[in-house]
């Protein structure tokens, strides 16, 4: 692997979380660090069909290590379509973390 990978040479204008800053290393080693890792890799986890119509609006970690996830559709008309696909979204997130990580999923217009 070369040191000229684009992901390691880009600078951001805003402060990053540790998981966001080390996202390349986390991706290489396959470690699922936290909810910030989910936010940083949202489009990769959801795939282009869901990521193109929805963004991750908020994540709250519960005491039992599950997450309450809030998804914002890019166009309010997609909210109903996303609600029909909520089981698929939950399944993808759970598969990514390797356990039943989603406690609740909601949609914000």
C-alpha positions as CSV (number, residue, x, y, z in Angstrom):
1,X,0.0,0.0,0.0
2,X,1.5,3.4,-1.0
3,X,1.6,6.5,1.2
4,X,0.0,8.4,-1.6
5,X,-3.6,7.3,-0.9
6,X,-6.0,10.2,-1.3
7,X,-7.7,9.5,2.0
8,X,-4.6,10.1,4.0
9,X,-3.5,13.3,2.2
10,X,-6.8,15.2,2.4
11,X,-7.2,17.9,5.0
12,X,-10.5,18.9,6.4
13,X,-11.6,22.3,7.6
14,X,-13.5,21.1,10.6
15,X,-12.3,19.2,13.6
16,X,-12.7,15.4,13.3
17,X,-13.3,12.6,15.8
18,X,-10.5,10.1,16.4
19,X,-12.5,7.5,14.4
20,X,-13.0,9.9,11.6
21,X,-9.3,10.9,11.5
22,X,-8.1,7.3,11.7
23,X,-10.8,6.1,9.3
24,X,-8.3,4.8,6.8
25,X,-6.6,2.6,9.4
26,X,-9.9,1.5,10.9
27,X,-11.0,0.5,7.4
28,X,-7.7,-1.5,6.8
29,X,-7.9,-3.4,10.0
30,X,-11.7,-3.8,10.0
31,X,-12.3,-2.4,13.5
32,X,-15.7,-0.9,14.2
33,X,-14.8,1.8,16.7
34,X,-18.0,3.6,17.5
35,X,-21.0,5.5,16.3
36,X,-18.7,8.1,14.7
37,X,-17.3,5.4,12.6
38,X,-20.9,4.6,11.4
39,X,-21.4,8.3,10.5
40,X,-18.1,8.5,8.6
41,X,-18.8,5.4,6.6
42,X,-22.6,5.8,6.1
43,X,-22.6,5.7,2.3
44,X,-20.4,2.6,2.3
45,X,-22.6,0.8,4.8
46,X,-25.9,1.7,3.3
47,X,-25.0,1.3,-0.3
48,X,-25.7,3.8,-3.1
49,X,-29.5,3.2,-3.2
50,X,-30.1,4.2,0.4
51,X,-27.2,6.7,0.9
52,X,-28.4,8.7,-2.1
53,X,-31.8,9.4,-0.5
54,X,-30.9,9.5,3.2
55,X,-28.3,11.0,5.5
56,X,-27.5,10.1,9.1
57,X,-28.9,13.0,11.2
58,X,-28.2,11.8,14.8
59,X,-26.9,8.8,16.8
60,X,-27.5,8.3,20.5
61,X,-25.9,5.4,22.3
62,X,-28.0,3.8,25.0
63,X,-26.8,2.3,28.3
64,X,-27.3,-1.2,26.9
65,X,-24.8,-0.5,24.0
66,X,-27.6,-0.1,21.4
67,X,-28.0,3.0,19.2
68,X,-31.0,5.2,18.5
69,X,-30.6,6.3,15.0
70,X,-32.3,9.3,13.3
71,X,-32.2,9.4,9.5
72,X,-33.0,12.5,7.4
73,X,-34.3,11.9,3.9
74,X,-32.7,14.2,1.3
75,X,-36.2,15.0,0.0
76,X,-39.1,14.8,2.5
77,X,-41.1,12.7,0.0
78,X,-38.6,9.8,0.6
79,X,-39.5,9.5,4.2
80,X,-42.3,7.0,3.5
81,X,-40.1,4.9,1.2
82,X,-37.3,4.9,3.9
83,X,-39.8,3.8,6.6
84,X,-40.7,0.8,4.4
85,X,-37.0,-0.1,4.2
86,X,-36.3,0.4,7.9
87,X,-35.8,-3.3,8.5
88,X,-33.2,-3.4,5.7
89,X,-31.4,-0.3,7.2
90,X,-31.4,-1.9,10.6
91,X,-30.1,-5.2,9.2
92,X,-27.2,-3.4,7.4
93,X,-26.2,-1.5,10.5
94,X,-26.4,-4.6,12.7
95,X,-24.3,-6.5,10.1
96,X,-21.7,-3.8,10.1
97,X,-21.3,-3.9,13.9
98,X,-21.7,-7.6,14.2
99,X,-24.4,-7.6,16.8
100,X,-27.9,-6.2,17.3
101,X,-26.7,-2.6,17.6
102,X,-29.9,-0.7,16.6
103,X,-32.4,-0.1,19.4
104,X,-34.7,2.3,17.6
105,X,-34.7,4.0,14.2
106,X,-36.7,7.1,13.4
107,X,-37.0,9.5,10.4
108,X,-36.8,13.3,10.6
109,X,-38.2,15.4,7.7
